[in-house]
């Protein structure tokens, strides 16, 4: 795994198949000498501050170009205020919603928006282009286009910073 030169307040994105998991780099270091991360996960069902390796699971990880609306201290305090109290939901309060909320830009998720839009376009395309648009065909088209749209939504988020 390539070492990233991260700083407290950086937002990282870890590739898990067709989606990116967003986390906030904290000002704490774990026993392995790596930064701690705060994120909302389905695995926990809430927000937790966890070790780098627990969150990233050895997967490809990037520093995003997302900025904070506030100081690092303010954003970390806001994020920590939701530890064990955030209710995870894929559609309404996932990792990207949490990071965007903590950094001060509202409860938004480009991946969810792209997935919904892509799914609708896929379903419409199958319905219009298929001679016999069966439910399974429409669902498969929606799922395929939704996954492609989610993948496309995350690609523009990364920035490179040289390692020390």
Order of alpha helices (4+ residues) and beta strands (2+ residues): beta-beta-beta-beta-alpha-beta-alpha-alpha-alpha-alpha-beta
